[in-house]
Amino acid sequence: MQIYISADMEGITGLVDAIDVQPGGADYERGRVMMTEDVNAAIRGAVTAGATRILVNDAHGPMRNLLPDLLHPAASLVRGRPKPMGMLEGLDSSFDAALCVGYHARAGALGVMSHSFMGHEIEDMWLDEYAMGEIGLVHATAAALGVPVRLLTGDDAACAEVTGWDPGVQAVAVKQARDRFAAELRPVAEARHAIETAVAETLAAVSGETATSDILVATPAGLRPVNPAPAGAGSAARVLSDQPTLAVRWQSSAVAALLLGIPGVTLRDSRTIEVTGPVPSLFRLFGLFMRVAIPLGSHGPYC
């Protein structure tokens, strides 16, 4: 069983503020240790479930946050940037499951350090008619690559977001958001035990299954579910065609105007661009959008 872990930072145990997660922040070095240990808990769970290969991708900010010398030796690490597939670098159909560790809620949600990829600059995002942030786009891209997202850790808002998108995902809340920069923290040892146990149980239950997801993806035989929701989950499957539309509303019309120079990009309104294509291609193209937008932004990621 081959397991892929995408590790973000805002949803890590104990972290609540920009100074915890940004290089140079007063508590950033401590935050790196906390992030590494949450990932280690997931790795231990995967090992217990029988994983034979574990690949961890550092998916936060500079993507050099995880401490290689403290990382569990059962896993290899993708570190640094730029990476063509960013938060999902290295993911392909050889993996049996993907785990999202330390994720956060989308822009506008009342969650700890909530934002969508760029924070202030991106106001909203949609894939077809579904509003989403990082969680939705990562899940949809993994599904399109044939890999189900089986588990996510983060605050309660991130957990609600992922189960709203796919009720088949196991969600582990390590903190309860009280505001955007405040949370009630789960005790550290308890949170890591919960991560390890949930990963072990989730992967043990799906070991040997054919990878499938709640999102429907197009195949030559028609739409098929990837990771179907458990019986009684009570949520309709999201249906994405093989050529869905990604729309992004920017804070600045200047960003939207610049992105019109990219073939296939059109305007929905003065600040919202849209483009249609296979989800993995959209994910990679969105990385280019951010590279264009970054020089035009004058605010920090959590403004």
C-alpha positions as CSV (number, residue, x, y, z in Angstrom):
1,M,0.0,0.0,0.0
2,Q,1.4,3.4,-1.1
3,I,0.4,6.5,0.8
4,Y,0.7,10.1,-0.1
5,I,0.7,12.9,2.5
6,S,0.2,16.6,1.6
7,A,1.1,18.7,4.7
8,D,0.0,22.2,5.2
9,M,0.6,24.2,8.3
10,E,-2.3,26.4,9.4
11,G,-4.3,23.4,10.6
12,I,-1.5,21.9,12.7
13,T,-1.9,21.1,16.4
14,G,-1.4,24.2,18.6
15,L,-0.9,26.8,15.8
16,V,-3.2,29.8,15.7
17,D,-1.4,32.9,14.3
18,A,0.8,34.0,11.4
19,I,3.8,34.2,13.8
20,D,3.4,30.4,14.2
21,V,3.5,29.6,10.5
22,Q,5.5,32.2,8.6
23,P,9.4,32.2,8.3
24,G,10.7,34.9,10.7
25,G,7.7,34.7,13.0
26,A,8.4,34.6,16.7
27,D,7.1,31.0,17.0
28,Y,7.8,29.7,13.5
29,E,10.6,27.4,14.6
30,R,8.4,25.9,17.2
31,G,5.6,25.6,14.6
32,R,7.9,23.6,12.3
33,V,8.5,21.1,15.1
34,M,4.7,20.9,15.7
35,M,4.1,20.4,12.0
36,T,6.7,17.6,11.7
37,E,5.2,15.8,14.7
38,D,1.7,15.9,13.3
39,V,3.0,14.4,10.1
40,N,4.9,11.8,12.0
41,A,1.7,10.8,13.7
42,A,0.1,10.2,10.3
43,I,3.2,8.3,9.2
44,R,3.1,6.0,12.2
45,G,-0.6,5.3,11.5
46,A,0.2,4.5,7.9
47,V,3.0,2.1,8.9
48,T,0.7,0.4,11.4
49,A,-1.8,-0.1,8.5
50,G,0.8,-1.8,6.4
51,A,2.0,1.0,4.1
52,T,5.1,0.0,2.1
53,R,5.8,3.4,0.7
54,I,5.0,6.9,2.1
55,L,5.7,10.1,0.3
56,V,5.3,13.4,2.2
57,N,5.0,16.7,0.3
58,D,5.7,19.9,2.2
59,A,2.7,22.0,0.9
60,H,2.9,25.2,3.0
61,G,4.3,28.6,1.9
62,P,8.0,28.2,1.1
63,M,7.5,24.4,1.2
64,R,10.6,24.1,3.4
65,N,8.9,23.8,6.8
66,L,9.1,20.2,7.7
67,L,12.3,19.2,9.5
68,P,14.0,16.4,7.6
69,D,16.1,15.3,10.6
70,L,13.0,14.8,12.7
71,L,10.8,13.2,10.1
72,H,9.9,9.6,10.6
73,P,12.3,7.4,8.6
74,A,9.6,5.4,7.0
75,A,8.7,8.4,4.7
76,S,10.5,10.3,2.0
77,L,10.0,14.0,1.7
78,V,9.4,16.4,-1.3
79,R,10.7,19.8,-0.1
80,G,11.2,23.3,-1.6
81,R,9.7,25.2,-4.5
82,P,8.7,25.9,-7.2
83,K,7.1,22.6,-7.9
84,P,4.9,22.1,-11.0
85,M,2.0,20.6,-8.9
86,G,2.6,22.5,-5.8
87,M,0.6,21.1,-2.9
88,L,0.3,17.8,-4.8
89,E,3.8,17.4,-6.2
90,G,4.6,13.8,-6.7
91,L,1.1,12.4,-6.6
92,D,0.1,9.9,-9.3
93,S,-2.1,6.9,-9.7
94,S,0.5,4.6,-8.1
95,F,-0.7,5.7,-4.7
96,D,-3.6,4.0,-2.9
97,A,-4.7,6.9,-0.8
98,A,-3.9,10.6,0.0
99,L,-3.9,12.2,3.5
100,C,-4.1,15.9,4.1
101,V,-2.4,17.0,7.3
102,G,-2.7,20.5,8.8
103,Y,-5.2,21.9,6.3
104,H,-7.4,25.0,6.9
105,A,-10.8,26.3,5.8
106,R,-11.4,28.4,2.7
107,A,-11.5,32.2,2.4
108,G,-14.5,33.7,4.2
109,A,-15.0,30.7,6.6
110,L,-14.7,31.3,10.3
111,G,-11.7,29.0,10.7
112,V,-8.1,29.4,12.0
113,M,-6.1,31.4,9.5
114,S,-8.7,30.7,6.9
115,H,-7.8,31.7,3.3
116,S,-7.7,30.2,-0.2
117,F,-4.1,29.7,-1.4
118,M,-3.2,33.5,-1.3
119,G,-5.3,34.8,1.5
120,H,-6.3,38.4,0.9
121,E,-5.9,38.4,-2.9
122,I,-8.3,35.5,-3.5
123,E,-11.9,36.2,-2.4
124,D,-13.6,33.1,-3.7
125,M,-13.1,30.1,-6.0
126,W,-15.4,27.6,-7.7
127,L,-15.1,24.3,-9.5
128,D,-18.1,24.2,-11.7
129,E,-20.9,25.3,-9.4
130,Y,-19.1,24.3,-6.2
131,A,-17.6,26.9,-4.0
132,M,-14.2,25.7,-2.7
133,G,-10.8,26.5,-1.4
134,E,-7.6,24.5,-1.1
135,I,-9.5,21.5,0.3
136,G,-11.9,21.2,-2.6
137,L,-9.3,21.7,-5.3
138,V,-6.8,19.3,-3.7
139,H,-9.5,16.7,-3.3
140,A,-10.8,17.0,-6.8
141,T,-7.4,16.9,-8.3
142,A,-6.4,13.8,-6.4
143,A,-9.6,12.1,-7.4
144,A,-9.0,13.0,-11.1
145,L,-5.6,11.4,-10.7
146,G,-7.2,8.3,-9.4
147,V,-6.2,8.7,-5.8
148,P,-8.9,9.1,-3.0
149,V,-8.4,11.5,-0.2
150,R,-9.1,9.3,2.8
151,L,-8.3,11.6,5.8
152,L,-7.8,15.2,6.7
153,T,-6.6,16.9,9.9
154,G,-7.1,20.6,10.8
155,D,-9.5,22.7,12.8
156,D,-13.2,22.0,13.1
157,A,-14.0,24.4,10.2
158,A,-11.6,22.5,7.9
159,C,-13.1,19.2,9.0
160,A,-16.6,20.5,8.3
161,E,-15.5,21.7,4.9
162,V,-14.0,18.4,3.7
163,T,-16.9,16.3,4.9
164,G,-19.2,18.7,3.2
165,W,-17.3,18.1,0.0
166,D,-16.9,14.4,0.5
167,P,-18.6,12.7,3.5
168,G,-16.4,9.6,2.9
169,V,-13.3,11.4,4.2
170,Q,-12.3,10.8,7.8
171,A,-11.7,14.2,9.5
172,V,-9.7,14.7,12.7
173,A,-10.1,18.1,14.4
174,V,-7.1,19.1,16.4
175,K,-8.5,22.5,17.5
176,Q,-11.9,24.3,17.6
177,A,-11.8,27.8,16.0
178,R,-12.9,30.6,18.3
179,D,-12.0,33.2,15.7
180,R,-9.6,33.6,12.8
181,F,-6.6,33.8,15.1
182,A,-7.8,32.0,18.2
183,A,-8.8,28.4,19.0
184,E,-9.5,26.0,21.8
185,L,-6.6,23.6,21.4
186,R,-6.9,19.8,21.8
187,P,-4.1,18.6,24.2
188,V,-1.1,17.9,22.0
189,A,-0.6,14.2,23.0
190,E,-4.3,13.6,22.5
191,A,-4.4,15.2,19.1
192,R,-1.4,13.2,17.8
193,H,-2.8,10.0,19.2
194,A,-6.1,10.8,17.4
195,I,-4.3,11.4,14.1
196,E,-2.2,8.2,14.4
197,T,-5.2,6.1,15.3
198,A,-7.5,7.5,12.7
199,V,-4.9,7.0,9.9
200,A,-4.3,3.4,11.0
201,E,-8.0,2.6,11.2
202,T,-8.9,4.4,8.0
203,L,-6.1,2.8,5.9
204,A,-6.6,-0.6,7.4
205,A,-10.3,-0.5,6.4
206,V,-9.5,0.4,2.8
207,S,-6.4,-1.7,2.4
208,G,-6.8,-3.7,-0.8
209,E,-9.8,-1.7,-2.1
210,T,-9.8,-0.2,-5.5
211,A,-9.3,3.5,-5.2
212,T,-12.6,5.3,-5.5
213,S,-14.0,8.9,-4.4
214,D,-17.3,10.7,-3.7
215,I,-16.6,13.1,-6.6
216,L,-17.7,11.7,-9.9
217,V,-15.1,11.8,-12.7
218,A,-15.6,11.0,-16.4
219,T,-14.3,7.8,-17.9
220,P,-14.8,6.3,-21.3
221,A,-17.7,4.3,-19.7
222,G,-19.3,7.4,-18.3
223,L,-19.2,9.0,-14.9
224,R,-17.9,6.9,-12.0
225,P,-17.7,7.6,-8.3
226,V,-14.3,8.0,-6.6
227,N,-14.4,7.1,-2.9
228,P,-18.2,6.6,-2.5
229,A,-19.7,8.0,0.7
230,P,-20.6,5.4,3.3
231,A,-24.2,4.3,3.5
232,G,-26.4,6.8,5.3
233,A,-23.9,9.7,4.8
234,G,-26.8,11.7,3.5
235,S,-25.0,13.9,1.0
236,A,-25.4,13.9,-2.8
237,A,-22.2,13.2,-4.8
238,R,-20.7,16.2,-6.5
239,V,-20.6,15.6,-10.2
240,L,-17.7,17.0,-12.2
241,S,-17.3,16.5,-15.9
242,D,-13.9,15.7,-17.4
243,Q,-13.7,19.4,-18.4
244,P,-14.9,21.4,-15.4
245,T,-14.7,25.1,-15.1
246,L,-12.4,26.7,-12.5
247,A,-13.4,30.3,-11.6
248,V,-11.4,32.6,-9.3
249,R,-12.5,35.9,-7.9
250,W,-9.6,38.2,-7.2
251,Q,-9.5,41.2,-4.8
252,S,-8.0,43.2,-7.6
253,S,-9.3,43.6,-11.2
254,A,-5.7,44.2,-12.2
255,V,-4.9,40.5,-11.6
256,A,-7.9,39.4,-13.6
257,A,-6.9,41.7,-16.5
258,L,-3.3,40.3,-16.5
259,L,-4.5,36.7,-16.5
260,L,-6.5,37.3,-19.7
261,G,-3.1,37.1,-21.5
262,I,-3.1,33.3,-20.8
263,P,-4.8,31.3,-23.6
264,G,-8.2,29.9,-22.5
265,V,-8.8,32.4,-19.7
266,T,-11.9,34.5,-19.9
267,L,-13.6,37.0,-17.7
268,R,-16.8,36.3,-15.8
269,D,-16.8,39.8,-14.4
270,S,-14.1,42.5,-13.9
271,R,-12.5,40.6,-11.0
272,T,-13.4,36.9,-11.8
273,I,-11.6,34.8,-14.3
274,E,-12.6,31.3,-15.5
275,V,-11.0,28.5,-17.5
276,T,-12.1,25.0,-18.5
277,G,-10.1,21.8,-18.7
278,P,-9.1,18.6,-17.0
279,V,-8.8,19.1,-13.2
280,P,-5.1,18.2,-13.0
281,S,-4.3,20.7,-15.8
282,L,-6.4,23.4,-14.0
283,F,-4.5,22.7,-10.8
284,R,-1.2,23.3,-12.5
285,L,-2.5,26.3,-14.3
286,F,-3.8,27.8,-11.1
287,G,-0.2,27.7,-9.8
288,L,0.7,29.9,-12.7
289,F,-2.1,32.3,-11.8
290,M,-0.6,32.7,-8.4
291,R,2.8,33.4,-9.8
292,V,1.2,36.3,-11.8
293,A,-0.8,37.6,-8.9
294,I,1.9,37.6,-6.2
295,P,3.8,40.7,-7.4
296,L,0.5,42.6,-7.6
297,G,-0.5,41.8,-4.0
298,S,0.5,44.2,-1.2
299,H,-1.0,42.3,1.8
300,G,0.2,39.4,3.9
301,P,-1.6,36.1,3.5
302,Y,-3.9,36.5,6.5
303,C,-5.0,40.1,6.1
